[in-house]
Amino acid sequence: MKKFLAKEFIWFVVAFILAFPLGLLFLWLIGFTSDTTVITDEDTSMLTNLYILGLILGFIGVYIARFVGASISLLTIPPPAEG
């Protein structure tokens, strides 16, 4: 059980760290960069909310990718040979 909790904690930290650049990538994908948009003071509140949304989506996305990868690796392990 300790090994499972340690593994989950490591994945939590990895997902948390990866969520920050994924949040910025989310803003870039929807077109809010300083190169393409003039950002005013009124836009900063909206951009903050969009960045937080990107953080949450990135965090959830890393966990979903982890679960899909774990499921595929579990399903592709050949059964033990009988005999």
LINGILIN-V944379 format. One record per run of one state. SS is the DSSP state (h for helix, s for strand, l for the rest). FROM is the first residue (numbers start at 1). TO is the last residue. If there is no record, write none. Layout:
ss-><SS | SS>
from-><FROM | FROM>
to-><TO | TO>
This chain:
ss-><l | h | l | h | l>
from-><1 | 2 | 30 | 41 | 76>
to-><1 | 29 | 40 | 75 | 83>
